Amino acid sequence: MVDFLKVLLPLAAISLQAQTPLSIQDAIHTAWSNQSGLQAGEAMVAKARVEASAMRSLRLPTATLGVGFMRTNEPMMAFGTKLDQARIFQMDFMPERLNHPDAIQGTGATLTLSQPLYAGGRLDAARRAGEAMAGAEAFQQGHRKQQVALAIAQAYFGAQVAEQAQRYAEDTLKQAIETERFVQARVGQGLMLKSEGDRTRAFRAQSEAGVVEARARVETARSALNLLLGSDVSASPLSTPVEAKGDEALGSGQRGDIQAAREQALAAGEGVKAANGSLKPEVGLQLTAGTMRQSWSVGGNWTTISLGAKWTFNFADTQRASAARAQARAAELSVKWQESVASREVAESRRAIQTAQSKIEFARTAVEASESVRAIRTARHREGLLPLVEVLDAESALTGARTLLLASQLDYRLGQAQLALALGQPIENVKE
């Protein structure tokens, strides 16, 4: 008995886990955590932030450390090396030694600190451009998350509608089987023609095909949801109903793609300043400390501090400045275009919601009326007051009305998700 329970309890736990309801909010959060595409986006955000930090570091001093060993008998180098080693004597000035020195060797090291003081505004512009690009990548990642949330909503409610369509198809099949049983019994009694029995058999076969097709659609919708979530939720009931509570008033928020475009335009503007700065002189401070040793105890040390300016001009820099201005102009126009597209998307989403809402009202009326017609015609047919074709027509009309209702409900819910994306609001009120 104990061994049996050891086997049964884990199986029961697995079954219970498989039946855990899955809400749309949980589905979106799961996709945000598991989807490799979004994880790659997070890596790009981290990269942009590190690059922005590197741009801020351009203002810091640059340290250059050099260590080396040398051996030479080149006259100037030999004399200079001995001078750096602080071991020049009177005899070293003899012409023979100056012209034909013996080979000399030494080990030296230098440490140079370079501090830029002015670079035509390039350093500050590069810092601001890096920060803007990091912000653009972060906004773009937020927009990608909302796009994934929209895809989850499409797959989630699409699977839910497919499951309801399957239940409708099974109901139609059940009715077709019952109709066939009734008609075939009447045919056997000679009360109906054989053609009527064949017609019910054909209708039942079509209904069976409809059930098979509906099941395939459910599996397809569930597999799409599994792919987006990165986990198998085929056995989990979908707990958020497709019927929306109502068109909630949504205000304008921050659309990630538009905010990203604005940050990119800002970065492009800073790129113009950096390009113009390359046409200006540079001012810098440099401090160097060095040593040249003949041995550990014999050698010389020195320090140098210098303040200088330089100006380098070439025609390529002027062309780069013109290219930067063109890029900034393109970025500004891109922002305007995306804002126009977003405005149209908002209008289209609202129109789609209104259309779907009207269709839902009509479809519900059609379903209610079609169910009533089916019940009446089925009863009248069994009383011999109506031909079979009237019953089959009622079944077809009910199937069409149910299909319209499901499609309209799906359009309405997805229209709300599309509107939230267009306005920059969190889809299904799911926030990070």
C-alpha positions, 0 to 999 in steps of 0.5 A: 500500500505504501509503495502504491502511494509513493507512485500515486502521489507524484502522478497526482502532483504532476496532474495538478500542476498540468491543470493549473489555470493560466491567466493572460497576465501570467502568460505575458510575464512568462514570455518576458522571462523566457523568450530568447529574443527578449533576452537578446534585447536585454543584452543589447540594452546592457551593451548600450549602457556600457558604451555610454559609460565608456563615453563618459570616461573620455573626460578622464586621464589616459595612462600609458605605461611603457617598459623596455630593454635596449642595447645600442651603439648608435652614437646619439642613442648611446650618449642619450641612454647614458645621460638618462642613466645619470652616468655621464663623465668627463671622458664621455665627451671625448670625440672618439667616444662620442663618434664610436661609442661602445655598445650600451644597454639599459632597461627603462620605464615611462608612465604618461598621464594625458588629460584633455582640457578642450576638444572642441566640444567633441567629448561632451557631445560624445557623452550625451550621444552615448546616453541618448543611444542607451536610452533609445535601446532601453525604450526599444526594448520596452516596445519589443516587450509590448509587441511580445505581449500583443503576440501573446494576447493573439495566441492566448485568446486565439487558442481560447476561441479555437477551443470554444469553436471546437465545443460548438463543432462537437455540439453540431456533431451531436445534433447531426448524430441525433438527427441521423438516428431519427431519420434513419429510423423513419426510413427503416419504417418506410416513413421517409425516403432513403435520400433523406437518410443519405442527406443526414449521413452526409451532414453528420460526416461533414460535422465530423470533419468540422470537429477534426478541423476544430481540434487541429486549430486548437492544437495549432493555437496551443503550439503557437502559445507554447512557442511564445511562452517557451514552455508547454501549457497545452494542458493548462486551462486559460482562465482569462475570458475572451469577453472583454469587460468593456472599452476602457478609456486609455490615455496616451502614454510613452510609445517605446518606438517613438521615444527610441526614435526621439533619443536617436534623433538627439544622439544624431544632433550630438553627432553633429556637434562632435563632427563640428568639434573635429574642426576645432583645436585641441588643448591637453595636459601631459605628465610623464615620469620615466626611468632608465636603469643600467642596474637596479641601483644605477640609473636616472629618473625624470619627470615632464609636464607639458601644456599644449594645443594642436589643430589638425585640419583635413577636408574629410572632416568637413565632409563628415560634418555634412554627413552628420547634419544629413543624418540628424535631419533624417532622424528628425524626419523619422520621428515625425513619420513614426508619430504620424504612423502611430496616430493612424494606428490609434484611429484604426484601432478605435475603429476596429473596436467599434466595429467589433463591438457592433458585430458582437451585438448583432452576432449575439442576437443571431446566435440566440435567434438561430438556437431558437430556430433550430429547436423549433424546426427540429421539433416540427420536423420530428412531428412531420410538419417540416422537411429535413432541409429546414433543419439542416439550414437551421444548423448551418445558420447557427454555425455561422452565427456562432462563428461570427460571435467568436470572431467578433469577440476575438477582434474586440479583445485584440483591438483593445490590445492593439489600441494599448500598443498604439497609445503606449499603454501596457497591454492587458494592464501588465506592467514590467 
